[in-house]
Amino acid sequence: MKKITIAIDGFSSCGKSTMAKDLAKEIGYIYIDSGAMYRAITLYCIENSLFCEDGSVKTDELKQHIDNIHVSFCLNPNTSKPETYLNGVNVESKIRSMEVSSKVSLVAALGFVREALVKLQQEMGKNKGIVMDGRDIGTVVFPDAELKIFVTASAEIRAQRRYDELTAKGQKVSYEDILRNVEERDRIDQTREVSPLKKADDAITLDNSNMSIEEQKTWLKNEFLKAANV
């Protein structure tokens, strides 16, 4: 069976990362969470006061910092899952906060940020045998990927999933705030000038609004087998 590149794109809070991690683990591929990379840079901006009072990014200052921002992944030996490191520090929990979620689309819309991370992502995937999820993996990062999946679900269902995830971690959050955040991220992701979120022409749509995790796993595994055995 040949090694292939699997690109999973779609809207925020669709469960892309979970399904991509599970698939990679099952088939022995490397998983790369591109969204975590943008979240890490957003966290860097927060911690280094690179947001203006009106919420906009201090673009010129971030440009001066970008070459000194290093994002990497290391496997957690206890969970066997990759965790995100920012300049050598584990930030996996910090980047999942609502504060980061509310700002990440603004950072991800910046052309020079996307250019830097796309180069890094392409380097990570040059030998194939990877599963990468994000917003522009099948359209920009790996346009020649052998398997492209575009994941969608209703905004309400995605907001509920995010609410359940955060409350399970002990965070006090509002469903209404999360829904507004999901809808705003959708708007920014789809309308940004650089690499907007869109389905690749040859991607397969997966609407998981009413699917169980096991149903998703079975569906994805079948699509992988079809693509890898061609």
C-alpha positions as CSV (number, residue, x, y, z in Angstrom):
1,M,0.0,0.0,0.0
2,K,1.5,3.3,-1.1
3,K,2.0,6.2,1.3
4,I,-0.2,9.2,0.6
5,T,-1.0,12.7,1.8
6,I,-4.4,13.2,3.5
7,A,-5.7,16.7,3.7
8,I,-8.7,17.4,6.0
9,D,-10.2,20.9,5.7
10,G,-13.3,22.4,7.1
11,F,-15.1,24.8,9.4
12,S,-14.0,25.4,13.0
13,S,-15.1,23.0,15.8
14,C,-16.1,20.3,13.3
15,G,-13.9,17.8,15.1
16,K,-11.3,17.8,12.3
17,S,-8.4,17.4,14.7
18,T,-9.9,14.5,16.6
19,M,-10.8,12.6,13.5
20,A,-7.4,13.3,11.9
21,K,-5.5,12.2,15.0
22,D,-7.5,9.0,15.3
23,L,-7.0,8.2,11.6
24,A,-3.3,8.9,11.7
25,K,-2.9,6.7,14.8
26,E,-4.8,3.8,13.3
27,I,-3.0,3.8,9.9
28,G,0.5,4.7,11.3
29,Y,0.8,8.1,9.7
30,I,2.1,11.3,11.2
31,Y,-0.5,13.8,12.3
32,I,0.0,17.6,11.9
33,D,-2.5,20.0,13.4
34,S,-2.0,23.2,11.2
35,G,-4.6,25.0,13.3
36,A,-2.6,24.6,16.4
37,M,0.3,26.3,14.6
38,Y,-1.8,29.4,14.0
39,R,-3.1,29.2,17.6
40,A,0.5,29.1,18.9
41,I,1.3,32.3,17.0
42,T,-1.9,33.9,18.3
43,L,-0.8,33.0,21.8
44,Y,2.6,34.5,21.2
45,C,0.8,37.7,20.1
46,I,-1.3,37.8,23.3
47,E,1.7,37.1,25.6
48,N,3.8,39.8,23.8
49,S,1.2,42.5,23.6
50,L,0.9,42.4,19.8
51,F,-2.8,43.2,19.8
52,C,-4.1,46.7,19.8
53,E,-6.9,47.9,22.1
54,D,-9.4,47.6,19.3
55,G,-8.5,43.9,18.9
56,S,-6.5,44.3,15.7
57,V,-3.0,42.8,15.2
58,K,0.1,45.0,15.4
59,T,1.1,43.7,12.0
60,D,4.4,45.6,11.6
61,E,5.6,44.4,15.1
62,L,4.5,40.8,14.4
63,K,6.5,40.9,11.1
64,Q,9.6,41.7,13.2
65,H,9.0,38.8,15.5
66,I,7.8,36.1,13.0
67,D,11.3,34.7,12.3
68,N,11.8,34.1,16.0
69,I,8.6,32.2,16.6
70,H,9.1,28.5,16.4
71,V,6.3,26.0,16.5
72,S,6.8,22.3,16.8
73,F,5.1,19.1,17.9
74,C,6.2,16.4,20.4
75,L,4.5,13.2,21.2
76,N,3.2,12.9,24.8
77,P,4.5,9.6,26.0
78,N,1.5,9.0,28.2
79,T,-1.2,9.7,25.6
80,S,0.8,9.0,22.4
81,K,-0.7,12.1,21.0
82,P,1.2,15.1,19.6
83,E,1.3,18.3,21.7
84,T,2.1,21.8,20.5
85,Y,5.3,23.6,21.6
86,L,5.9,27.3,21.2
87,N,9.6,28.2,21.4
88,G,10.3,25.0,23.3
89,V,7.4,25.4,25.8
90,N,4.3,23.1,25.8
91,V,1.3,25.3,25.1
92,E,-1.2,22.6,24.2
93,S,-3.7,23.7,26.9
94,K,-3.2,27.5,26.5
95,I,-3.9,27.5,22.8
96,R,-7.3,25.9,23.3
97,S,-8.6,28.8,25.4
98,M,-11.5,31.0,24.3
99,E,-9.2,34.0,24.3
100,V,-7.0,32.4,21.6
101,S,-10.1,31.1,19.7
102,S,-11.5,34.7,19.5
103,K,-8.3,36.1,18.0
104,V,-6.8,33.3,15.9
105,S,-8.8,34.0,12.7
106,L,-7.3,37.6,12.7
107,V,-3.8,36.3,12.9
108,A,-4.4,33.5,10.4
109,A,-5.7,36.0,7.8
110,L,-2.3,37.7,7.6
111,G,-0.4,36.8,4.4
112,F,3.1,36.8,5.9
113,V,2.0,34.5,8.7
114,R,0.3,32.0,6.3
115,E,3.4,32.1,4.0
116,A,5.7,31.2,6.9
117,L,3.5,28.4,8.1
118,V,2.7,27.0,4.7
119,K,6.4,26.6,4.0
120,L,6.9,24.8,7.3
121,Q,3.8,22.6,6.7
122,Q,5.0,21.6,3.3
123,E,8.4,20.7,4.7
124,M,6.8,18.5,7.3
125,G,4.8,16.6,4.7
126,K,7.4,16.2,1.9
127,N,7.8,12.5,2.5
128,K,4.0,11.8,2.6
129,G,2.5,9.4,5.1
130,I,0.8,12.3,6.9
131,V,-2.6,13.5,7.9
132,M,-2.9,17.3,8.2
133,D,-6.0,19.3,9.0
134,G,-6.8,23.0,8.7
135,R,-8.5,25.5,6.4
136,D,-6.3,25.4,3.3
137,I,-4.5,22.1,3.3
138,G,-6.2,20.7,0.2
139,T,-6.2,24.0,-1.7
140,V,-2.9,25.6,-0.8
141,V,-0.6,23.5,1.3
142,F,-1.0,20.1,-0.5
143,P,-3.0,20.7,-3.7
144,D,-1.8,17.4,-5.0
145,A,-2.9,15.4,-1.9
146,E,-4.3,12.0,-2.9
147,L,-7.2,12.2,-0.4
148,K,-8.9,15.5,0.4
149,I,-11.8,15.7,2.9
150,F,-13.9,18.8,3.6
151,V,-15.7,18.6,6.9
152,T,-18.8,20.6,7.8
153,A,-21.6,20.7,10.3
154,S,-24.2,23.3,11.5
155,A,-22.9,26.3,13.5
156,E,-25.2,25.3,16.4
157,I,-23.9,21.8,16.6
158,R,-20.3,23.0,16.4
159,A,-20.9,25.5,19.1
160,Q,-22.4,22.9,21.4
161,R,-19.5,20.5,20.8
162,R,-17.1,23.3,21.7
163,Y,-19.1,24.2,24.8
164,D,-19.1,20.6,26.0
165,E,-15.3,20.3,25.3
166,L,-14.5,23.5,27.3
167,T,-16.8,22.8,30.2
168,A,-15.4,19.3,30.5
169,K,-12.1,20.9,31.1
170,G,-13.5,23.1,33.9
171,Q,-13.7,26.3,31.9
172,K,-16.6,28.6,32.5
173,V,-18.0,29.6,29.1
174,S,-21.2,30.8,27.5
175,Y,-22.9,28.8,24.7
176,E,-24.1,32.1,23.2
177,D,-20.6,33.5,23.2
178,I,-19.2,30.4,21.6
179,L,-21.8,30.4,18.9
180,R,-21.0,34.0,18.0
181,N,-17.3,33.1,18.0
182,V,-18.0,30.2,15.6
183,E,-20.1,32.3,13.3
184,E,-17.5,35.1,13.2
185,R,-14.7,32.7,12.6
186,D,-16.6,31.2,9.7
187,R,-17.1,34.7,8.2
188,I,-13.4,35.7,8.6
189,D,-12.1,32.3,7.3
190,Q,-14.3,32.4,4.2
191,T,-13.8,36.1,3.3
192,R,-10.1,36.6,4.0
193,E,-8.0,37.7,1.0
194,V,-5.2,35.1,1.5
195,S,-6.1,31.4,1.3
196,P,-9.8,31.6,2.2
197,L,-11.6,28.6,3.5
198,K,-13.2,26.7,0.6
199,K,-13.7,23.2,-0.6
200,A,-11.1,21.9,-3.1
201,D,-12.7,20.8,-6.4
202,D,-11.6,17.2,-5.8
203,A,-12.4,17.1,-2.1
204,I,-15.0,14.7,-0.6
205,T,-17.6,16.4,1.7
206,L,-18.2,15.0,5.1
207,D,-21.2,16.5,7.0
208,N,-20.8,15.0,10.4
209,S,-23.7,16.9,12.0
210,N,-25.5,13.7,12.9
211,M,-22.7,11.2,12.9
212,S,-21.2,9.4,15.8
213,I,-17.4,9.2,16.3
214,E,-17.4,5.6,15.3
215,E,-19.4,6.3,12.1
216,Q,-16.8,9.0,11.2
217,K,-13.9,6.6,11.9
218,T,-15.4,3.9,9.6
219,W,-16.2,6.4,6.9
220,L,-12.7,7.9,6.9
221,K,-10.9,4.5,7.0
222,N,-12.9,3.4,4.0
223,E,-12.0,6.6,2.1
224,F,-8.3,6.1,3.0
225,L,-8.3,2.5,1.8
226,K,-9.8,3.5,-1.5
227,A,-7.3,6.3,-2.0
228,A,-4.2,4.4,-0.9
229,N,-5.0,1.3,-3.0
230,V,-5.4,3.1,-6.3
